[in-house]
Every structure is written in structure tokens, then in C-alpha cells.
């Protein structure tokens, strides 16, 4: 079963599964296809956080999928060059992490070759594909900045205007790059051959072009920065919620916000509140505000965090935060931050195969963050835009540091006799990512909605914290709600001190959750169900 951000991506994953590939093989093929079909949402030169649960394993693995700043990048150096501005393009470029993430996932947990998983993406890039209405509209919006980036305009506005729905998008340079990497896949065995693919990108011609381009435009990357880069593969962070063990990515992402919010909500009778009542939504928003406040105060590259991540996810810390919540009064912005601390997007897809392998990824980096590197067909990850120019901030720019990013895939396991029930989910949406994921998860786990009902149900989102993207704007007390939430409930929330902003019925910016899970206990035969969010072009398919 596959749920993905675009029908063509779902079809690529299904093709791999039907040919005997595992969820990991299908996931890497889908990821590469995403970098072609959803180039407005994710890029081969960008990021790709991944969670993998191998069949029969009790461990969920996290491939970090986030690149690092160059070794010469510091807050002082950045300020000296650019003042307090963060220009788009090369100045905010970090090491492209997606190529290594896809290759690492395939080498450690997959069974196919790079050439095999890359074949559908190469075909889509070389031969092209017809643009749907939403992608054409997205390229129109992103392309408003192409006047300063002719290398991007040449590919995505080839006729000097925005592309129309139904027109064919071809990306020949990207096709040639992927084929060049596939041709480098030579070795004594599959894993050593995949290592040659990795080295070809990070030590060969692509690295040379990336570094030359970034250096010429005022960025910080060197050949050594790319050559030394590897994504970490670690056991995923997790915590218990009801009968579920929920897993997510590390503190270089906002994934732990999901776990902290669940820890806080575990102390309330959510079912007793009722689904999307004022009491429930108030409790949800307040818990998220506290978790996001901790994100602002503590989260950053785990190798340089000042506090213990286990403490942040502990029951004792959850109790301390929960005590701040009042049933009738909204908390102020950033309630845990001490005094004095001062349109990117993503996609997601999830896959479970018959054997119980699980793959969940949230690849990202968009065309408005930086120009296409001439001849490569990729941008250089502009995720530095989520770093801070305050040296005391936990997510500040630093040599070899990863930015603290918004994409964060998730898995959940529910124990049964024998094989646990499996659940994978994710979403795009910047700071709304974990908020959409949390509500969809609770819709199923607490309120008993079907997966499709869960992803379609109306959502709320808080913005009572600094935005993750420069210039990190903040709105006091804002809660956005889809208009399907009844007016009396909205009035009740406003009476408690929330400043409401009403979205349309199905809001693009409210996230787009992809979800796949076991429908019944696996001991009775694996039956999988998928859900696709109607807010975007999501599509679920299985057999």
C-alpha cells in the first residue's frame, strides 16, 4: 500500500512492489520520482528525512536526510558578508543530503540497485510528463522569481511564460545526472557498487559543479564539505501514546514536537471532550504551543544541543508543561522560553509491503529557494534559511551544523500477538506538518475515524511561535481553523483568548497527510489501508 503526494509517484512505487521490490526499494524509487514529478516541492539536491522499519525488526531507523553548513560558515562570517539578511540561493546553501539519503536507505535496507530504482525517474525526467493543474499553478507562483535565475526559467518556464496544465515538463539535465550516477554503479557487490554511486555525486563532477556554483555566488561549501558528508543512521526517537509506540525523526527536525504534544495530551480525556469540540481544540492548541515553545528554546543539531533530548520527551517534563494549561484561558506565545531569547514546502509518502517493511519519507526543498545549477538540473539545498543569525540560538548557523528543519516523517507500532500493527504517516506544510499529522493520528487512535475520514477531517493550527523560515515572523495568539469547524466552536475558542483566522473548507496550507496502516491484526493476514488528503494532489494505491 502506497500513499504519496502525487499519483505518478504512487504509480512508481506500485510498479516496484509489483516487480517484487520491498517497501524500501519502492520508497527510494518513489523518492527519486518525487524529485522529478514534484520538483516544486522536493529536489534531488535537497533534503530527504526517512524512517524505515525492516520487516520483523523491533527497531525503527532514522536516516537523517539533512545537509550541513560548510565548515567555514559562522554567524559572524554570515553577518559580515550579508548583514542581518539571509539572501536566497547560494548564501543559504547547505550540503545536498537527498542523494546520500536515498543511496544509504537502499544500501542498508533495500535489495535493488540504484539503476533499477532510478529508471522510472530517469524516464519521467527525460521523456517528460503532463502537468496537472496544481503543479502548473505552483510553477507559476514559484517562477515569479525566475527572472534572476535564468537556469531555472529555462527548464520550468521554457516558453518564457508559466507552463499550462497538460503541457509536458521535461528535465533533460536531471535525467542525464541520474543516468550518469546509475552508470557509476560498479563494484564487487550491490553495496560496494552503491558506494560508488555515492562517491560519484559527492566527490565527482556534480560536487565540483555544486561547489563552483555556490562559491561564485557567495556561499560556504567546499569539496571537503561534500566529500566528508554522510547522513546519520540512528534509531528513531519514540514515546508511548495509549497502545501505540510513535516514532519520528531527531532534534534537527520538528519531529519531537509530535512526541512532546502526545506526551502532554496523554494526560487529558480527549475522547471525553469529543472530536473537534472547543474543549478538545483548545487542549490540542495549548499542548502544541508548549511543544513549539520548547522547540524554539532547545531544538537544534543533536551534537550541539545544550539539553538532554530524553528529558524533553520525559513524563516528568510533560507533567511540568501540562500544569501550565488552563481550560478557559489561552497561553501566551512561547510560554517556556526565558526572557531575552529572541512559501517553502515539502511532500511526503508512505509505503508498507506485505512482509512488513515500512518506509516513510518527507523529501523537500523548493525551486524558490535557489537557482538550478547549470548542467545538473538540481538546486543546492537552501535549508540554511531555517537557521538563525543569533549565535545564542540552538538552531544558529555553525560550522558543520545541520539547520533545524520542518519535515518530519512518522511511524507508529501497535503491539499484537506476533507481528505488531504498522502505521506510517507524514505531511508537507512547514510549521503545520506535525500539527496535521498529530490531528490525523488522533482522529484514528482516539476518535475511531477511518483513515480517509481522519485525513479529511477539518483542522486547526497554531502559529504562536516564530516561523521556522527566515525572517521568523510571529503572530500573537493566532489559531487558523478550517471553516468546516462550526461557528459556535470558533466563538468559544475566541472567548478563551485565541485569535482566530478562518481558512476555506479544505485549505492547502493545512497540510496534506499521507497515511498507510494495517487494517486488521497481521496474524489474520496482512490487510492494508491507505488514505490520501484531498487538500493537495495526494493519491493512495495498493493491491
C-alpha positions as CSV (number, residue, x, y, z in Angstrom):
1,X,0.0,0.0,0.0
2,X,1.3,3.4,-1.0
3,X,0.1,6.9,-0.2
4,X,2.0,9.7,-1.9
5,X,1.8,13.4,-2.7
6,X,1.2,12.8,-6.4
7,X,-0.4,10.0,-8.5
8,X,2.7,9.4,-10.6
9,X,4.8,9.0,-7.5
10,X,2.4,6.4,-6.2
11,X,2.4,4.6,-9.5
12,X,6.2,4.3,-9.5
13,X,6.2,2.8,-6.0
14,X,3.5,0.3,-7.0
15,X,5.4,-0.7,-10.1
16,X,8.4,-1.6,-7.9
17,X,6.3,-3.6,-5.5
18,X,4.6,-5.5,-8.3
19,X,8.0,-6.4,-9.6
20,X,9.0,-7.9,-6.2
21,X,10.7,-5.0,-4.7
22,X,10.4,-4.2,-1.0
23,X,8.9,-1.1,0.6
24,X,12.4,0.3,0.8
25,X,13.1,-0.3,-2.9
26,X,9.8,1.2,-3.7
27,X,10.4,4.1,-1.3
28,X,13.7,5.1,-2.9
29,X,12.2,4.8,-6.4
30,X,9.3,7.0,-5.2
31,X,11.7,9.5,-3.7
32,X,13.7,9.8,-6.9
33,X,10.4,10.1,-8.8
34,X,9.2,12.8,-6.4
35,X,12.4,14.8,-7.2
36,X,11.2,14.8,-10.8
37,X,7.4,15.0,-10.7
38,X,7.2,17.2,-7.6
39,X,10.2,19.4,-8.3
40,X,8.1,22.3,-7.0
41,X,8.1,20.5,-3.6
42,X,11.2,18.4,-3.3
43,X,14.6,18.3,-5.1
44,X,17.4,15.8,-5.7
45,X,19.7,18.5,-4.4
46,X,17.6,19.0,-1.3
47,X,16.8,17.1,1.9
48,X,15.1,13.7,2.5
49,X,14.4,12.6,6.1
50,X,13.4,8.9,6.1
51,X,12.1,6.4,8.7
52,X,12.4,2.7,8.0
53,X,11.1,-0.3,9.9
54,X,12.6,-3.5,8.4
55,X,10.2,-6.5,8.4
56,X,10.4,-8.4,11.6
57,X,12.5,-5.8,13.4
58,X,11.8,-4.1,16.7
59,X,13.9,-1.1,15.6
60,X,12.7,1.9,13.6
61,X,15.7,3.6,11.8
62,X,16.1,7.2,11.0
63,X,18.1,8.3,8.0
64,X,18.7,12.0,8.9
65,X,18.5,13.3,5.3
66,X,19.5,16.8,6.3
67,X,22.7,18.5,5.0
68,X,25.2,20.6,6.9
69,X,26.6,24.1,6.7
70,X,30.1,24.4,5.3
71,X,33.0,24.3,7.7
72,X,33.7,28.0,7.2
73,X,30.1,29.1,7.9
74,X,29.6,31.0,11.2
75,X,27.1,33.7,12.3
76,X,29.9,36.3,12.4
77,X,31.1,35.4,8.9
78,X,27.5,35.5,7.6
79,X,26.8,38.8,9.1
80,X,30.0,40.3,7.8
81,X,29.0,39.2,4.3
82,X,25.3,39.8,4.3
83,X,24.4,41.9,7.4
84,X,21.2,40.6,9.0
85,X,19.7,39.5,5.8
86,X,19.5,35.9,4.5
87,X,19.6,36.1,0.7
88,X,18.1,33.2,-1.2
89,X,20.3,30.9,-3.3
90,X,24.0,30.1,-2.6
91,X,24.3,32.1,0.7
92,X,21.9,29.7,2.4
93,X,23.0,26.6,0.6
94,X,23.9,23.5,2.7
95,X,25.3,20.1,1.6
96,X,22.7,18.3,-0.6
97,X,21.6,15.4,1.6
98,X,18.9,13.7,-0.5
99,X,21.3,11.8,-2.8
100,X,23.1,10.2,0.1
101,X,19.8,9.6,2.0
102,X,18.3,7.6,-0.9
103,X,21.5,5.7,-1.5
104,X,22.1,4.9,2.2
105,X,18.5,3.7,2.6
106,X,18.8,1.4,-0.4
107,X,22.3,0.1,0.6
108,X,21.4,-0.6,4.2
109,X,17.8,-1.8,4.0
110,X,16.9,-2.4,0.3
111,X,17.5,-5.1,-2.2
112,X,17.6,-3.4,-5.6
113,X,20.3,-1.5,-7.5
114,X,20.4,2.3,-8.0
115,X,20.0,1.8,-11.7
116,X,16.8,-0.2,-11.1
117,X,15.2,2.3,-8.7
118,X,16.3,5.3,-10.7
119,X,14.9,4.0,-14.0
120,X,11.3,5.4,-13.6
121,X,12.7,8.8,-12.5
122,X,15.1,9.0,-15.5
123,X,12.2,8.1,-17.8
124,X,10.0,10.8,-16.3
125,X,12.7,13.4,-16.5
126,X,13.9,12.6,-20.0
127,X,10.5,11.9,-21.7
128,X,8.5,14.3,-19.5
129,X,5.1,14.1,-18.0
130,X,1.9,16.1,-18.4
131,X,1.5,18.8,-15.7
132,X,-1.6,18.7,-13.6
133,X,-3.5,21.9,-12.7
134,X,-2.0,22.2,-9.2
135,X,1.7,21.6,-10.2
136,X,1.3,24.1,-13.1
137,X,-0.1,26.7,-10.7
138,X,2.7,26.0,-8.3
139,X,5.4,26.5,-11.0
140,X,3.6,29.8,-12.0
141,X,3.9,31.0,-8.4
142,X,7.5,29.8,-7.8
143,X,8.5,31.2,-11.2
144,X,7.9,34.8,-10.3
145,X,11.4,34.8,-9.0
146,X,12.9,33.1,-12.1
147,X,13.8,36.5,-13.7
148,X,17.0,36.4,-11.6
149,X,17.6,32.7,-12.2
150,X,17.7,32.0,-15.9
151,X,18.9,28.4,-15.4
152,X,15.6,27.7,-13.6
153,X,13.4,29.6,-16.1
154,X,14.9,27.6,-19.0
155,X,13.5,24.4,-17.5
156,X,10.3,25.4,-15.8
157,X,9.2,28.3,-17.9
158,X,10.7,27.1,-21.2
159,X,8.4,29.2,-23.4
160,X,9.1,32.4,-21.4
161,X,5.8,32.1,-19.5
162,X,4.2,29.9,-16.8
163,X,3.5,26.4,-18.0
164,X,-0.1,25.4,-18.6
165,X,-1.9,22.3,-17.3
166,X,-1.5,19.5,-19.8
167,X,1.8,20.7,-21.1
168,X,4.8,18.3,-20.9
169,X,7.6,19.1,-18.5
170,X,11.0,17.7,-19.4
171,X,14.1,17.9,-17.3
172,X,16.9,16.6,-19.5
173,X,19.8,17.7,-17.3
174,X,18.3,16.0,-14.3
175,X,17.8,12.8,-16.4
176,X,21.4,12.9,-17.5
177,X,22.6,13.4,-13.9
178,X,20.6,10.4,-12.7
179,X,21.8,8.3,-15.6
180,X,25.4,9.3,-15.0
181,X,25.1,8.2,-11.4
182,X,23.5,4.9,-12.5
183,X,26.4,4.3,-14.9
184,X,28.8,4.8,-12.0
185,X,27.3,1.8,-10.2
186,X,30.2,-0.6,-10.5
187,X,31.5,-2.8,-7.7
188,X,32.1,-6.4,-6.4
189,X,28.6,-6.5,-4.8
190,X,25.5,-4.4,-4.6
191,X,26.5,-2.4,-1.5
192,X,30.0,-1.5,-2.8
193,X,28.5,-0.5,-6.2
194,X,26.1,1.8,-4.4
195,X,29.0,3.3,-2.6
196,X,30.5,4.2,-6.0
197,X,27.3,6.0,-6.8
198,X,27.5,8.0,-3.6
199,X,31.1,8.9,-4.3
200,X,30.4,9.8,-7.8
201,X,28.0,12.5,-6.6
202,X,29.9,13.8,-3.5
203,X,33.4,13.5,-4.9
204,X,33.0,13.7,-8.6
205,X,31.7,16.0,-11.3
206,X,28.4,17.0,-9.5
207,X,30.3,18.0,-6.4
208,X,32.7,20.1,-8.4
209,X,29.9,21.9,-10.1
210,X,27.9,22.5,-6.9
211,X,30.9,23.9,-5.1
212,X,32.0,26.1,-8.0
213,X,28.4,27.5,-8.3
214,X,28.0,28.1,-4.5
215,X,31.4,29.7,-4.1
216,X,30.9,32.0,-7.0
217,X,27.6,33.2,-5.6
218,X,28.8,33.9,-2.0
219,X,28.1,30.6,-0.3
220,X,30.1,28.4,2.0
221,X,30.5,24.9,0.6
222,X,33.9,23.3,-0.3
223,X,34.8,20.0,-1.9
224,X,35.8,18.7,1.5
225,X,32.4,19.6,2.9
226,X,30.7,17.4,0.3
227,X,33.3,14.6,0.3
228,X,33.1,14.2,4.1
229,X,29.3,14.2,4.2
230,X,27.2,11.2,5.2
231,X,23.7,11.1,6.7
232,X,23.5,9.6,10.1
233,X,21.5,6.4,10.5
234,X,20.2,6.1,14.1
235,X,17.3,4.5,16.0
236,X,14.4,6.9,15.8
237,X,13.1,8.9,18.7
238,X,9.9,7.5,20.2
239,X,7.4,7.5,23.0
240,X,4.3,5.7,24.0
241,X,0.8,7.0,23.5
242,X,-2.1,4.8,24.6
243,X,-1.3,1.4,22.9
244,X,0.9,2.9,20.2
245,X,4.6,3.4,20.1
246,X,5.1,6.5,17.9
247,X,8.4,7.2,16.2
248,X,9.8,10.3,14.5
249,X,13.0,12.0,13.3
250,X,15.5,13.7,15.6
251,X,16.0,17.1,17.1
252,X,17.4,18.5,13.8
253,X,13.8,18.4,12.8
254,X,10.5,19.3,14.4
255,X,9.6,15.6,14.8
256,X,10.0,15.7,18.6
257,X,7.2,18.3,18.7
258,X,4.8,15.5,17.7
259,X,6.1,13.3,20.6
260,X,6.0,16.1,23.1
261,X,2.5,17.1,22.2
262,X,1.4,13.4,22.5
263,X,3.0,13.3,26.0
264,X,1.0,16.4,27.1
265,X,-2.3,15.1,25.6
266,X,-1.9,11.8,27.2
267,X,-2.9,13.4,30.5
268,X,-6.3,14.5,29.2
269,X,-9.5,12.7,28.4
270,X,-9.6,13.6,24.7
271,X,-12.4,11.1,23.9
272,X,-14.5,12.6,26.7
273,X,-14.0,16.1,25.2
274,X,-15.4,14.9,21.8
275,X,-14.0,15.2,18.4
276,X,-13.2,18.8,17.3
277,X,-15.1,20.3,20.2
278,X,-14.0,23.6,21.7
279,X,-12.5,21.8,24.7
280,X,-10.6,19.4,22.5
281,X,-9.3,22.0,20.1
282,X,-8.2,24.3,23.0
283,X,-6.4,21.5,24.7
284,X,-4.7,20.5,21.4
285,X,-3.6,24.0,20.6
286,X,-2.3,24.7,24.1
287,X,-0.3,21.4,24.0
288,X,1.2,22.3,20.6
289,X,2.1,25.8,21.8
290,X,4.0,24.4,24.7
291,X,5.8,21.9,22.5
292,X,6.7,24.5,19.9
293,X,7.9,26.8,22.6
294,X,10.3,24.0,23.6
295,X,11.3,23.7,20.0
296,X,12.3,27.4,20.0
297,X,14.1,27.1,23.3
298,X,16.0,23.9,22.8
299,X,15.9,22.1,19.4
300,X,19.0,22.1,17.2
301,X,21.7,19.8,15.8
302,X,21.7,17.0,18.4
303,X,25.5,17.0,18.5
304,X,25.4,20.5,19.9
305,X,22.2,20.7,21.9
306,X,22.6,22.1,25.4
307,X,19.9,19.8,27.0
308,X,19.3,16.1,27.1
309,X,16.7,15.1,24.5
310,X,15.5,12.3,26.8
311,X,14.5,14.9,29.3
312,X,12.5,16.8,26.8
313,X,10.5,13.6,26.0
314,X,10.2,12.5,29.6
315,X,6.9,12.1,31.6
316,X,8.2,14.5,34.3
317,X,8.8,17.3,31.8
318,X,5.4,16.6,30.2
319,X,3.7,16.9,33.6
320,X,5.5,20.2,34.3
321,X,4.3,21.6,30.9
322,X,0.8,20.2,31.3
323,X,0.4,22.1,34.6
324,X,0.6,25.3,32.6
325,X,-2.6,24.6,30.6
326,X,-5.8,26.3,31.8
327,X,-9.1,25.1,30.4
328,X,-10.6,28.6,29.9
329,X,-7.6,30.8,29.1
330,X,-5.1,30.6,26.2
331,X,-1.4,30.7,27.0
332,X,0.7,33.5,25.7
333,X,3.2,32.9,22.9
334,X,6.4,30.9,23.8
335,X,5.4,30.0,27.4
336,X,8.5,28.0,28.1
337,X,11.1,30.4,26.7
338,X,13.1,32.5,29.1
339,X,13.0,36.3,28.6
340,X,15.7,37.5,26.2
341,X,15.7,34.7,23.7
342,X,14.9,36.0,20.7
343,X,6.3,29.8,0.6
344,X,8.8,26.8,1.3
345,X,7.1,23.4,1.2
346,X,7.6,19.7,1.2
347,X,6.0,16.4,0.1
348,X,5.6,13.1,1.8
349,X,4.9,9.5,1.0
350,X,4.5,6.2,3.0
351,X,4.7,2.6,2.0
352,X,4.1,-0.7,3.7
353,X,4.7,-4.0,1.9
354,X,3.2,-7.5,2.5
355,X,6.3,-8.6,4.5
356,X,6.0,-5.7,7.0
357,X,8.8,-3.4,5.7
358,X,7.8,0.2,6.3
359,X,9.1,3.4,4.6
360,X,8.1,6.9,5.5
361,X,9.8,10.0,4.0
362,X,9.3,13.8,3.8
363,X,11.6,15.0,1.0
364,X,11.8,18.7,0.4
365,X,13.4,21.9,-0.9
366,X,11.7,24.0,-3.4
367,X,12.6,25.9,-6.6
368,X,12.1,29.3,-5.0
369,X,14.9,28.7,-2.5
370,X,17.7,28.8,-5.1
371,X,18.5,28.5,-8.8
372,X,19.1,25.4,-10.8
373,X,22.9,24.6,-11.1
374,X,23.5,24.8,-14.8
375,X,24.1,21.4,-16.4
376,X,23.0,19.4,-13.2
377,X,19.2,20.1,-13.2
378,X,19.1,20.4,-9.4
379,X,19.2,23.2,-6.8
380,X,21.6,23.2,-3.8
381,X,19.6,22.7,-0.6
382,X,18.6,26.1,0.6
383,X,17.7,24.8,4.1
384,X,20.1,27.2,5.7
385,X,17.0,29.6,5.6
386,X,15.8,27.7,8.7
387,X,18.9,28.6,10.7
388,X,19.2,31.6,12.9
389,X,21.6,34.6,12.9
390,X,21.6,34.7,16.7
391,X,24.7,32.9,18.0
392,X,22.9,32.0,21.2
393,X,20.0,30.3,19.5
394,X,20.1,26.5,19.5
395,X,19.5,26.5,15.7
396,X,22.1,29.1,14.9
397,X,24.4,28.9,11.8
398,X,27.5,27.0,12.7
399,X,30.4,25.1,11.0
400,X,29.2,21.6,10.0
401,X,25.8,22.1,11.7
402,X,22.5,21.0,10.3
403,X,19.7,23.5,10.2
404,X,16.7,22.6,12.3
405,X,14.2,21.7,9.6
406,X,10.4,21.3,9.5
407,X,10.0,18.0,7.5
408,X,9.5,15.0,9.9
409,X,8.1,11.6,8.9
410,X,6.5,9.3,11.5
411,X,5.7,5.7,12.2
412,X,3.6,4.0,14.9
413,X,3.6,0.4,16.0
414,X,0.8,-1.2,18.0
415,X,1.6,-4.5,19.7
416,X,-0.4,-7.6,18.9
417,X,0.3,-11.3,19.2
418,X,3.3,-11.8,16.9
419,X,3.8,-9.0,14.3
420,X,2.7,-5.5,15.5
421,X,0.2,-3.5,13.6
422,X,2.1,-1.0,11.4
423,X,1.3,2.7,10.7
424,X,3.2,5.2,8.6
425,X,2.2,8.8,8.1
426,X,3.6,12.2,7.0
427,X,2.7,15.6,5.6
428,X,4.0,18.7,3.9
429,X,3.3,22.1,5.3
430,X,6.2,23.8,7.1
431,X,5.2,24.5,10.7
432,X,1.9,22.8,10.1
433,X,3.5,19.5,9.3
434,X,3.4,17.9,12.7
435,X,0.1,19.6,13.6
436,X,-1.7,18.0,10.6
437,X,0.0,14.6,11.4
438,X,-1.0,14.8,15.1
439,X,-4.6,15.6,14.4
440,X,-4.9,12.8,11.7
441,X,-3.3,10.3,14.1
442,X,-5.6,11.2,17.0
443,X,-8.6,11.1,14.7
444,X,-7.9,7.4,14.2
445,X,-6.3,6.4,17.5
446,X,-8.7,8.3,19.8
447,X,-11.9,9.0,17.9
448,X,-12.1,5.9,15.7
449,X,-12.4,7.6,12.4
450,X,-11.4,5.6,9.3
451,X,-8.0,6.7,7.8
452,X,-9.7,8.6,5.0
453,X,-12.1,10.3,7.4
454,X,-9.1,11.1,9.6
455,X,-7.1,12.9,6.8
456,X,-10.2,14.7,5.5
457,X,-11.5,16.0,8.9
458,X,-11.3,19.8,9.5
459,X,-8.1,21.0,11.1
460,X,-6.8,23.8,13.3
461,X,-3.2,25.1,13.5
462,X,-1.5,27.4,15.9
463,X,1.1,30.0,14.9
464,X,2.0,31.3,18.3
465,X,5.8,30.9,17.8
466,X,8.4,32.2,15.4
467,X,8.1,30.8,11.9
468,X,10.8,28.3,11.0
469,X,11.8,30.2,7.9
470,X,13.7,33.5,7.8
471,X,12.7,36.2,8.8
472,X,11.0,34.0,11.5
473,X,7.9,36.2,11.9
474,X,5.5,35.5,14.8
475,X,1.8,36.3,15.3
476,X,0.5,36.7,18.8
477,X,-2.1,34.0,19.7
478,X,-3.1,33.1,16.1
479,X,-5.1,29.9,15.5
480,X,-6.2,29.1,12.0
481,X,-9.2,26.8,11.6
482,X,-10.9,25.4,8.5
483,X,-14.4,26.9,8.0
484,X,-15.9,23.4,8.4
485,X,-15.4,23.8,12.2
486,X,-18.7,25.2,13.3
487,X,-19.1,28.9,14.2
488,X,-20.2,28.3,17.8
489,X,-17.0,26.3,18.4
490,X,-14.9,29.1,16.9
491,X,-16.7,31.7,19.1
492,X,-15.9,29.6,22.2
493,X,-12.2,29.4,21.2
494,X,-12.1,33.2,20.8
495,X,-13.7,33.7,24.2
496,X,-10.7,31.7,25.7
497,X,-8.3,34.2,24.1
498,X,-7.4,32.6,20.8
499,X,-7.2,35.0,17.8
500,X,-8.9,33.0,15.1
501,X,-8.2,33.1,11.4
502,X,-10.7,31.2,9.3
503,X,-9.4,29.1,6.4
504,X,-11.5,27.8,3.5
505,X,-13.2,24.4,3.9
506,X,-10.1,22.5,2.6
507,X,-7.0,24.7,3.0
508,X,-3.8,23.9,1.0
509,X,-1.7,25.3,3.9
510,X,-3.4,23.0,6.5
511,X,-1.1,20.2,5.3
512,X,-1.7,17.1,3.2
513,X,-1.4,13.9,5.2
514,X,-0.3,10.6,3.6
515,X,-1.2,7.5,5.6
516,X,-0.9,3.7,5.3
517,X,-1.6,1.2,8.0
518,X,-2.7,-2.3,8.9
519,X,-6.5,-2.6,8.9
520,X,-6.6,-5.8,10.9
521,X,-4.1,-7.7,13.1
522,X,-1.4,-9.2,10.8
523,X,-1.8,-12.6,12.4
524,X,-5.1,-12.8,10.5
525,X,-3.4,-12.0,7.2
526,X,-2.0,-8.6,6.2
527,X,-4.7,-6.2,5.0
528,X,-3.5,-2.7,4.4
529,X,-5.5,0.6,4.1
530,X,-4.3,3.9,2.7
531,X,-5.6,7.4,2.9
532,X,-4.9,10.5,0.6
533,X,-5.5,14.1,1.7
534,X,-7.8,16.0,-0.7
535,X,-6.2,19.3,0.1
536,X,-3.5,18.6,-2.5
537,X,-2.7,16.0,-5.2
538,X,-2.2,13.1,-2.8
539,X,-3.0,9.6,-4.1
540,X,-3.2,6.2,-2.4
541,X,-3.0,2.9,-4.2
542,X,-2.4,-0.7,-3.2
543,X,-3.3,-4.3,-4.0
